[in-house]
Structure formats: C-alpha cells, structure tokens
Amino acid sequence: MKLSIADNVHLVEPGDFEATEHWYPRVLNSNIHPLVAYFLNMSSEQYAERYCRLNTGIDPKEILDKLNYEPKYFKWSGTDLMYITNRNGRRALTIIETNSCPSGQKSMPLLDLNVEKGGYKRLIEGTFKDMVLKSKVPGGLAVIYDKNPMENVGYASTMADVFNEDVYLVKYTEKDQNSAARFINNQLWINAGEDGWVPIRGAFRYVTQQPWNRIPTNSQTVLLNPIEACLSGGRNKQEAYLAYMNFNEEHEQTGLKINMPTTFTEVKYEDIPGFFVELGGSMVVKVPDSNAGQGVYTVTSQEELEKMMDLLSDFKEDIYLVQQLIYCDYIPGGDPEKAWYHVGTIPDKKGRSYAFDIRMMMHYTDQGIRPLAVYSRRARQPLNKPLGPGVDSWELYGTNLSVKEADGWSYEDERLMLYDIRNFGILGLGIDELIQSFVQSCLATYAIDQHAIQKFG
C-alpha cells in the first residue's frame, strides 16, 4: 500500500505503479492465447458481421448501433455468462448477471507486453480521462473502494501516471462510521489528513456493498461508474432483468435478443417452494442486490430447499429473484429445446468436466464499446459428480471466486481459468463463442443504460 495520510486514506504518486502488486503471480508469468489476442484486436465491423453470420436474419447495422453506442451512465461493465447447450445440440451464451464494478484486470494476461499497465491503462486512458477532462468541477482525483485492493491500487497508480498528479486512495466501506469520504452537495470530499478535507473532481469507484447507502445520484464529481448504473441493473438483479425484458420486447422485430434463463421477479418468501415445483425440482434463488456470489442459492433437492428457507427465514418480508438452473446434464423427459445444461470444460484425464462462467469486461472508448478483459472461473466439483444426500449443489454450479470471511474477503484463485496459452484450450471455446459473449454483453450494457435513462433522465 502507498503513503498513508489519514485513516483509510493513502496518497498514490506518479511512478508508484508496480506490476507485481496488481496481477496474480501466475498471470504475470503467462502469455495471452493468440486466438484471444486476435479477438481483442478485431474491429466493431468484424464483430457485427460475424455475429450476424452466426445468428441469421439480423442486420449488421443493428449490432453496430449497439457497439457504437455511448452510454450515459454505464461506460464500464462486466458480465458473467454461461456456455450452455440443449438436447438438440443448440449451443448458446446466456447472461447470468451484469456488474457495474467488475473485477478482471488482475486475471488478464497482457495483450501487449510493451504496455506494462495493460488493461488498467486502457480503461483509465481510454474511458475515464475523457470523462474527467469534460468536467467543470474543481478538485483532485481519487479511487474509492470497499474490496479488491489489488486492482484498485493499480487503478490509482495508473491514474497518477496518466494525469501526472497525486491520487487519493480511499477505503470506503458500508460499516465505517468515521468515513474518510463524504458527499457534500453531491460532490465527493476526501479527508486528506493535515490538508483537511479536499474536493474531488473525478473518482474511480469500486464500491460494491450497498453503494447507494453512501453515494448519491446526480453526483457532481465524475464517477466511473455513477450510482445510477447500479440502481438500474448493474448491481440489482431484478432491475437488470426488467432492462433485458424491455430490450427484448423493443427489438423483437430486429432479431436481437439478450439470452437469459427463465426468470421470475418479485417472488415472496412464502411462494419460493412453489417455483421449485414449477421449475421441475431445481432452481436458483437470488437476493436482488447481492453480489460476489453472496445471496445466491442453488436448489436441487427438498433438503436444500428446506435449508435455504431456514437461512432466509429472518428475511420473510424481502422479495427474491428465482431463475431456471442451468443443469449438469439433460434430464430425461425435459423439453429438448428448453432444458439447458452446461457444456462444461474439456474432460481431464479422469473424465472430470466442470461448469464455468465467462467474465467479459468492456468499456466505452472513442471507437465504441470495446472488450477490455476476459477470463473464466470453474466450479469446485465436476459436473459428473453424483448429487446425493449431503452434497451441496453450489459445489457443482457456483463459480464465483470471492469468499466473504469475518475479517474481509479472500479469493479462491486456484479455480481461475486464464485465457493464456496453457489454460484457454481447457474451456473448449472458440473465437465465435468470444464474439457472441461480447455482443451479448454489449446488448446487456446497452439495455441497463437505457433503463437508467428512463429512471433518472
């Protein structure tokens, strides 16, 4: 960590960037897979043309319109997708959720070995810098965060170099009663120690836990991302689903569609068991504003249903999101078109295949929306492990690496699947899957930004 100037406040100076502090060690020693590098360097026109070849009946101009769209609120996003198939062999990439404070830089091999700061620099220089330069609000620069210091120190160090000025790095947690950050008349101020409280003109935001409790809408300080993105689907799963549904309805005639599991919103606690039956004895239950794998429950048995209902019994007044579970294999008797299951990783020498997700991070630039980082995470247990009494289905389907502990967060990075020469082939993905993942992610980002505009103007 850099120079401490107050409680939870550090000063990051130009020249402070140290690559070893901002990537997992094995990422530093990896080389990006050539196919992934090719994908990241494709033009928007290439993405659009190829997507339309894979999804006939769509006008490439419709795709380009979304890839060239400039979001008002949601300029930096990350989606989690699952690679799925059905009994008829139709494969698809489906959106599981969209994140307004996505991690990923520490898991991404360098695209260009000559650019030491990698994606940190592309995001700050290609997106954030232009936002700050357009601002007329005076003040300094800051990074505010509540987890993931590895990446946030990296962003702060990159900002210091790009703007050639000191940057305040501030831990800004929900439970901190004497916070070093506060909003006064909708502008962010930081406790700078001996210099007192200083105004901030632009801040990179990685505040993930109930951020609306301490960050206002209509911030006068430029934020990447502003809180409007969270409230419209970037951190609320129910709002995201509404945004996706609105998008699909509005674009039905064009052929564009955001793929997502069957979803039920505003589900009351007492109604959850009924959806377990309706969905055929399996489901996913989500707390709408949870993240990092918290508040998500996979249910595949009566035992798991009862256990989950007991865990949620203190929150009977809350509402939940219920979704179709992407299963481990086709269930005999299910609809061959609607019964989706995981493609899984390439089987290892013991025949084990694991569920995995795809995290696609992107950002708005002067070239439109561009992919920024991509990686995968696999589940703890293989898909072909028998589910029986006492077996936690989350072990087969849960892919998030974040683990919340009493003293903070830890990460099970041994389940991280890098898109490097050694690991990428294990996933069984090709360039077409990467293109479809990126376009689906752009559609989701567009939908949430449009939803935010409808809500906040």
C-alpha positions as CSV (number, residue, x, y, z in Angstrom):
1,M,0.0,0.0,0.0
2,K,1.1,3.6,-0.7
3,L,1.8,6.6,1.6
4,S,-0.8,6.7,4.5
5,I,-2.0,10.3,5.1
6,A,-5.2,9.5,7.2
7,D,-7.3,6.6,8.4
8,N,-8.2,4.5,5.3
9,V,-6.6,7.2,3.0
10,H,-3.4,6.7,1.0
11,L,-1.6,9.0,-1.3
12,V,-0.6,7.5,-4.6
13,E,2.0,9.4,-6.6
14,P,3.2,9.2,-10.2
15,G,5.7,6.4,-10.7
16,D,4.2,4.2,-8.0
17,F,2.8,1.5,-10.3
18,E,4.4,-1.9,-9.6
19,A,3.1,-4.7,-11.9
20,T,3.8,-7.4,-9.3
21,E,1.2,-5.8,-7.0
22,H,-1.7,-5.7,-9.4
23,W,-1.8,-9.2,-11.0
24,Y,-2.0,-12.7,-9.6
25,P,1.6,-14.1,-9.7
26,R,0.7,-16.8,-12.3
27,V,-0.9,-14.2,-14.6
28,L,2.4,-12.2,-14.7
29,N,4.1,-15.3,-16.0
30,S,1.5,-16.2,-18.6
31,N,1.2,-15.3,-22.3
32,I,-2.2,-14.5,-23.8
33,H,-3.6,-17.1,-26.1
34,P,-3.2,-16.0,-29.8
35,L,-6.9,-16.6,-30.5
36,V,-7.9,-14.3,-27.6
37,A,-5.5,-11.6,-28.7
38,Y,-6.9,-11.8,-32.2
39,F,-10.5,-11.5,-30.8
40,L,-9.5,-8.4,-28.7
41,N,-8.0,-6.7,-31.8
42,M,-11.0,-7.2,-34.1
43,S,-12.9,-4.2,-35.3
44,S,-16.5,-3.5,-34.4
45,E,-17.5,-4.1,-38.0
46,Q,-15.9,-7.6,-37.8
47,Y,-17.8,-8.4,-34.6
48,A,-21.1,-7.3,-36.2
49,E,-20.6,-9.2,-39.5
50,R,-19.6,-12.4,-37.8
51,Y,-22.4,-12.2,-35.2
52,C,-24.9,-11.9,-38.0
53,R,-23.4,-14.9,-39.8
54,L,-23.9,-16.9,-36.6
55,N,-27.4,-15.5,-36.0
56,T,-29.1,-15.2,-39.4
57,G,-31.7,-12.6,-40.0
58,I,-30.1,-9.8,-38.1
59,D,-29.0,-6.7,-39.9
60,P,-25.3,-5.9,-39.0
61,K,-26.3,-2.2,-38.7
62,E,-28.4,-3.2,-35.7
63,I,-25.4,-4.7,-34.0
64,L,-23.1,-1.8,-34.9
65,D,-25.6,0.6,-33.5
66,K,-25.2,-1.1,-30.1
67,L,-21.4,-1.5,-30.3
68,N,-21.0,2.2,-31.2
69,Y,-23.5,3.4,-28.5
70,E,-22.2,5.9,-26.0
71,P,-23.6,5.0,-22.5
72,K,-24.7,7.9,-20.4
73,Y,-24.2,6.1,-17.1
74,F,-22.7,2.7,-17.8
75,K,-19.4,3.2,-19.5
76,W,-17.5,0.3,-17.8
77,S,-19.2,-3.0,-17.3
78,G,-18.6,-6.7,-16.8
79,T,-21.0,-9.6,-17.5
80,D,-21.0,-13.2,-16.4
81,L,-22.2,-15.6,-19.0
82,M,-22.6,-19.4,-19.1
83,Y,-21.8,-21.6,-22.1
84,I,-24.8,-23.9,-22.5
85,T,-26.4,-26.4,-24.8
86,N,-29.7,-28.4,-25.1
87,R,-30.7,-31.8,-26.2
88,N,-30.9,-30.7,-29.8
89,G,-27.3,-29.6,-29.7
90,R,-28.0,-25.9,-29.9
91,R,-25.3,-24.0,-28.1
92,A,-25.7,-20.5,-26.6
93,L,-24.1,-18.0,-24.3
94,T,-26.6,-16.8,-21.7
95,I,-26.2,-13.7,-19.5
96,I,-26.3,-14.6,-15.8
97,E,-25.7,-11.1,-14.4
98,T,-24.1,-7.7,-15.2
99,N,-21.8,-5.9,-12.9
100,S,-21.2,-2.1,-12.6
101,C,-17.9,-2.6,-10.6
102,P,-16.4,-5.6,-12.4
103,S,-13.1,-7.2,-11.4
104,G,-10.8,-8.7,-14.0
105,Q,-7.6,-6.8,-14.6
106,K,-5.6,-9.0,-12.1
107,S,-6.7,-12.1,-14.0
108,M,-5.9,-10.8,-17.6
109,P,-2.6,-11.6,-19.3
110,L,-1.1,-8.6,-21.1
111,L,-2.4,-8.0,-24.6
112,D,0.8,-6.1,-25.4
113,L,4.0,-7.0,-23.5
114,N,5.3,-3.5,-24.1
115,V,2.4,-1.9,-22.3
116,E,3.2,-2.6,-18.7
117,K,-0.1,-1.3,-17.2
118,G,-2.2,-3.4,-19.6
119,G,-6.0,-3.1,-19.2
120,Y,-5.5,-0.6,-16.3
121,K,-4.1,1.9,-18.7
122,R,-6.7,1.2,-21.5
123,L,-9.6,1.8,-19.1
124,I,-8.2,5.0,-17.4
125,E,-6.7,6.5,-20.6
126,G,-9.5,5.4,-23.0
127,T,-12.5,6.0,-20.8
128,F,-12.0,7.8,-17.5
129,K,-9.6,10.5,-18.8
130,D,-12.0,11.9,-21.3
131,M,-14.8,12.0,-18.7
132,V,-12.6,14.0,-16.3
133,L,-11.4,16.4,-18.9
134,K,-15.0,17.3,-19.8
135,S,-15.8,18.0,-16.1
136,K,-16.0,21.7,-14.9
137,V,-15.9,20.7,-11.2
138,P,-12.7,21.6,-9.5
139,G,-10.7,19.3,-7.2
140,G,-8.4,16.3,-7.0
141,L,-8.6,12.7,-8.2
142,A,-9.5,9.6,-6.1
143,V,-10.2,5.9,-6.1
144,I,-12.9,4.9,-3.6
145,Y,-13.3,1.1,-2.9
146,D,-14.6,-1.4,-0.4
147,K,-12.8,-4.6,-1.6
148,N,-10.2,-5.8,-4.2
149,P,-7.2,-3.6,-3.2
150,M,-5.0,-5.4,-5.7
151,E,-6.8,-3.9,-8.7
152,N,-7.8,-0.6,-7.0
153,V,-4.2,0.3,-6.1
154,G,-3.4,-0.5,-9.7
155,Y,-6.1,1.9,-11.0
156,A,-4.9,4.6,-8.6
157,S,-1.3,4.2,-9.7
158,T,-2.3,4.3,-13.3
159,M,-4.4,7.4,-12.8
160,A,-1.4,9.1,-11.1
161,D,0.7,8.5,-14.2
162,V,-2.0,9.3,-16.8
163,F,-2.9,12.6,-15.2
164,N,0.6,13.3,-13.7
165,E,-0.8,14.1,-10.3
166,D,-1.3,12.6,-6.9
167,V,-4.4,10.4,-6.4
168,Y,-6.2,9.7,-3.1
169,L,-6.9,6.0,-2.5
170,V,-9.7,5.7,0.0
171,K,-11.3,2.7,1.6
172,Y,-15.0,3.5,1.7
173,T,-16.9,0.7,3.5
174,E,-20.6,0.5,4.4
175,K,-19.9,0.0,8.1
176,D,-17.3,2.7,8.6
177,Q,-18.9,5.3,10.9
178,N,-16.0,7.7,10.5
179,S,-15.5,7.5,6.8
180,A,-12.7,9.3,5.1
181,A,-15.0,10.1,2.2
182,R,-18.3,12.0,2.2
183,F,-20.5,13.7,-0.3
184,I,-21.3,17.4,0.3
185,N,-23.8,19.0,-2.1
186,N,-23.4,15.9,-4.3
187,Q,-19.6,16.4,-4.6
188,L,-17.1,13.9,-3.2
189,W,-14.7,15.2,-0.5
190,I,-11.8,13.2,1.0
191,N,-10.1,13.5,4.3
192,A,-6.5,14.4,3.3
193,G,-5.1,14.4,6.8
194,E,-3.1,17.5,7.5
195,D,-4.5,19.2,4.5
196,G,-8.0,18.7,5.8
197,W,-11.0,17.8,3.6
198,V,-10.4,18.3,-0.1
199,P,-12.9,18.3,-3.0
200,I,-12.7,15.7,-5.8
201,R,-13.4,16.3,-9.4
202,G,-13.2,12.7,-10.6
203,A,-13.2,9.3,-8.9
204,F,-12.9,5.7,-10.0
205,R,-15.5,3.8,-8.0
206,Y,-15.2,0.2,-6.9
207,V,-17.8,0.4,-4.1
208,T,-19.8,-2.8,-4.2
209,Q,-21.6,-3.4,-0.9
210,Q,-24.9,-1.4,-0.8
211,P,-23.2,1.6,-2.5
212,W,-26.5,3.6,-2.7
213,N,-26.3,3.9,1.1
214,R,-23.5,6.4,0.8
215,I,-23.2,7.6,-2.8
216,P,-25.9,9.9,-4.2
217,T,-27.4,10.0,-7.7
218,N,-26.6,13.1,-9.8
219,S,-23.0,13.2,-8.5
220,Q,-21.2,16.4,-9.3
221,T,-17.9,14.5,-9.1
222,V,-17.3,12.5,-12.2
223,L,-17.7,8.8,-11.2
224,L,-16.8,5.7,-13.1
225,N,-19.5,4.3,-12.7
226,P,-22.1,6.6,-11.2
227,I,-24.6,5.1,-8.9
228,E,-27.4,5.3,-11.4
229,A,-25.8,2.3,-13.2
230,C,-26.1,0.2,-10.1
231,L,-29.7,1.1,-9.4
232,S,-30.8,0.3,-12.9
233,G,-29.3,-3.3,-13.1
234,G,-25.6,-3.0,-12.6
235,R,-26.0,-4.2,-9.0
236,N,-29.7,-5.0,-8.8
237,K,-30.6,-8.3,-10.5
238,Q,-34.3,-7.6,-10.6
239,E,-33.8,-4.2,-12.4
240,A,-31.4,-5.9,-14.8
241,Y,-34.0,-8.5,-15.7
242,L,-36.5,-5.7,-16.3
243,A,-34.0,-3.9,-18.5
244,Y,-33.3,-7.1,-20.5
245,M,-37.1,-7.8,-20.9
246,N,-37.7,-4.2,-22.2
247,F,-34.8,-4.6,-24.6
248,N,-36.1,-7.9,-26.0
249,E,-39.6,-6.5,-26.4
250,E,-38.4,-3.4,-28.2
251,H,-36.1,-5.3,-30.5
252,E,-38.2,-8.3,-31.3
253,Q,-38.7,-7.3,-34.9
254,T,-34.9,-6.9,-35.4
255,G,-33.9,-10.4,-34.2
256,L,-31.7,-9.0,-31.5
257,K,-32.2,-10.8,-28.2
258,I,-30.5,-10.9,-24.8
259,N,-30.3,-14.6,-23.8
260,M,-31.1,-15.3,-20.2
261,P,-32.5,-18.1,-18.1
262,T,-36.3,-18.3,-17.4
263,T,-36.7,-15.7,-14.6
264,F,-39.4,-14.8,-12.1
265,T,-39.2,-11.5,-10.2
266,E,-40.7,-10.1,-7.0
267,V,-41.1,-13.6,-5.5
268,K,-42.3,-13.6,-1.9
269,Y,-40.6,-15.8,0.6
270,E,-43.7,-18.0,1.1
271,D,-44.0,-18.5,-2.7
272,I,-40.5,-19.8,-3.2
273,P,-41.3,-23.5,-2.8
274,G,-44.0,-23.3,-5.5
275,F,-41.4,-22.2,-8.0
276,F,-39.2,-25.2,-7.0
277,V,-42.1,-27.5,-8.2
278,E,-42.9,-25.4,-11.2
279,L,-39.3,-25.5,-12.4
280,G,-39.1,-29.2,-12.1
281,G,-37.3,-29.7,-8.8
282,S,-34.3,-27.3,-9.3
283,M,-33.8,-23.5,-9.3
284,V,-31.6,-20.6,-8.4
285,V,-32.8,-18.1,-5.8
286,K,-31.2,-14.7,-5.6
287,V,-31.3,-11.7,-3.3
288,P,-31.7,-9.0,-5.9
289,D,-29.0,-6.6,-4.7
290,S,-26.4,-9.2,-3.6
291,N,-23.1,-9.7,-5.4
292,A,-19.8,-11.6,-5.4
293,G,-21.6,-14.9,-5.1
294,Q,-23.3,-13.9,-1.9
295,G,-27.1,-14.2,-1.6
296,V,-27.3,-16.8,-4.4
297,Y,-28.6,-20.3,-3.7
298,T,-28.8,-23.3,-6.0
299,V,-31.5,-25.7,-5.0
300,T,-31.7,-29.3,-6.4
301,S,-33.4,-31.2,-3.6
302,Q,-36.0,-30.9,-0.9
303,E,-33.2,-31.0,1.6
304,E,-31.5,-27.9,0.0
305,L,-34.9,-26.2,-0.3
306,E,-35.6,-26.6,3.4
307,K,-32.1,-25.5,4.3
308,M,-32.4,-22.3,2.2
309,M,-35.8,-21.5,3.5
310,D,-34.4,-21.7,7.0
311,L,-31.5,-19.4,6.1
312,L,-33.9,-16.8,4.7
313,S,-36.5,-17.1,7.5
314,D,-35.3,-13.9,9.1
315,F,-35.9,-12.0,5.9
316,K,-39.5,-13.1,5.1
317,E,-40.5,-9.5,4.1
318,D,-37.9,-9.4,1.4
319,I,-38.6,-10.2,-2.3
320,Y,-36.4,-12.6,-4.3
321,L,-35.5,-13.5,-7.9
322,V,-36.0,-17.1,-9.0
323,Q,-34.3,-18.5,-12.1
324,Q,-34.1,-21.7,-14.0
325,L,-31.0,-23.6,-13.0
326,I,-28.6,-24.4,-15.8
327,Y,-28.2,-28.1,-15.1
328,C,-25.3,-30.6,-15.2
329,D,-26.8,-32.7,-18.0
330,Y,-30.0,-33.2,-19.9
331,I,-32.8,-34.5,-17.7
332,P,-34.8,-37.3,-19.4
333,G,-38.4,-36.1,-20.2
334,G,-37.5,-32.5,-20.3
335,D,-38.2,-30.2,-23.3
336,P,-35.3,-30.8,-25.7
337,E,-35.3,-27.0,-26.6
338,K,-35.9,-25.5,-23.1
339,A,-33.8,-27.9,-20.9
340,W,-30.5,-26.1,-21.0
341,Y,-27.4,-27.6,-19.4
342,H,-23.7,-26.8,-19.1
343,V,-21.3,-27.6,-21.9
344,G,-18.5,-27.8,-19.3
345,T,-14.8,-27.8,-19.6
346,I,-12.9,-30.3,-21.8
347,P,-12.8,-33.6,-19.7
348,D,-9.5,-34.1,-17.9
349,K,-7.6,-37.4,-17.8
350,K,-10.0,-38.6,-15.1
351,G,-13.0,-37.7,-17.2
352,R,-14.0,-34.7,-15.0
353,S,-15.8,-31.8,-16.7
354,Y,-16.5,-28.6,-14.7
355,A,-19.1,-25.8,-15.0
356,F,-17.5,-22.5,-15.8
357,D,-18.6,-18.9,-16.5
358,I,-17.2,-16.3,-18.8
359,R,-16.4,-12.8,-17.3
360,M,-16.4,-10.3,-20.2
361,M,-15.3,-6.8,-19.2
362,M,-15.8,-3.9,-21.6
363,H,-15.6,-0.1,-21.7
364,Y,-16.7,2.8,-23.9
365,T,-13.9,4.4,-26.0
366,D,-13.7,6.7,-29.0
367,Q,-14.0,3.5,-31.0
368,G,-17.3,2.5,-29.4
369,I,-17.7,-0.2,-26.8
370,R,-14.6,-2.4,-26.7
371,P,-13.7,-5.7,-24.9
372,L,-11.2,-5.0,-22.1
373,A,-10.6,-8.2,-20.2
374,V,-11.9,-11.8,-20.3
375,Y,-11.4,-14.8,-18.0
376,S,-13.3,-17.8,-16.6
377,R,-13.9,-19.4,-13.3
378,R,-14.8,-23.0,-12.7
379,A,-16.9,-24.7,-10.0
380,R,-15.3,-26.6,-7.2
381,Q,-16.7,-30.1,-8.1
382,P,-17.1,-31.7,-11.5
383,L,-20.5,-31.9,-13.3
384,N,-20.4,-35.7,-13.3
385,K,-20.2,-35.9,-9.5
386,P,-23.4,-37.7,-8.3
387,L,-25.7,-35.4,-6.4
388,G,-26.9,-37.2,-3.3
389,P,-27.8,-36.6,0.4
390,G,-25.5,-34.0,1.9
391,V,-23.9,-32.9,-1.4
392,D,-24.1,-29.1,-1.8
393,S,-25.2,-28.3,-5.4
394,W,-23.3,-25.0,-5.2
395,E,-20.1,-27.0,-5.3
396,L,-21.1,-28.1,-8.9
397,Y,-22.7,-24.8,-10.1
398,G,-21.1,-22.0,-8.1
399,T,-18.2,-20.3,-10.0
400,N,-17.6,-17.1,-8.1
401,L,-14.1,-16.9,-6.5
402,S,-15.0,-14.4,-3.8
403,V,-15.3,-15.7,-0.3
404,K,-16.6,-13.4,2.5
405,E,-14.8,-14.0,5.8
406,A,-15.1,-12.4,9.2
407,D,-12.1,-10.1,8.6
408,G,-12.7,-9.3,4.9
409,W,-12.6,-11.0,1.5
410,S,-10.5,-13.8,0.1
411,Y,-10.3,-15.4,-3.3
412,E,-10.1,-19.0,-4.4
413,D,-7.9,-18.1,-7.4
414,E,-6.9,-21.8,-7.9
415,R,-10.3,-22.0,-9.8
416,L,-9.4,-19.1,-12.1
417,M,-9.1,-20.1,-15.7
418,L,-6.8,-17.8,-17.6
419,Y,-7.1,-17.1,-21.3
420,D,-3.5,-17.9,-21.8
421,I,-1.7,-20.5,-23.9
422,R,-1.8,-23.1,-21.1
423,N,-5.4,-22.8,-19.9
424,F,-7.6,-21.5,-22.7
425,G,-7.9,-24.8,-24.5
426,I,-9.4,-26.5,-21.5
427,L,-12.5,-24.4,-21.9
428,G,-13.4,-25.6,-25.3
429,L,-14.2,-22.1,-26.5
430,G,-13.5,-20.7,-30.0
431,I,-13.5,-17.2,-31.4
432,D,-17.2,-17.4,-32.3
433,E,-18.1,-18.0,-28.6
434,L,-16.0,-15.0,-27.6
435,I,-17.7,-12.8,-30.2
436,Q,-21.1,-14.0,-29.1
437,S,-20.2,-13.4,-25.5
438,F,-19.0,-9.9,-26.3
439,V,-22.1,-8.9,-28.3
440,Q,-24.5,-10.3,-25.7
441,S,-22.6,-8.3,-23.1
442,C,-22.9,-5.1,-25.1
443,L,-26.6,-5.7,-25.5
444,A,-27.0,-6.1,-21.7
445,T,-24.9,-3.0,-21.1
446,Y,-27.0,-1.0,-23.6
447,A,-30.2,-2.3,-22.0
448,I,-29.2,-1.3,-18.5
449,D,-28.0,2.1,-19.6
450,Q,-31.3,2.7,-21.4
451,H,-33.1,1.6,-18.3
452,A,-31.1,4.1,-16.2
453,I,-32.0,6.9,-18.6
454,Q,-35.7,6.0,-18.3
455,K,-35.4,6.1,-14.5
456,F,-33.1,9.1,-14.0
457,G,-33.2,11.0,-17.2
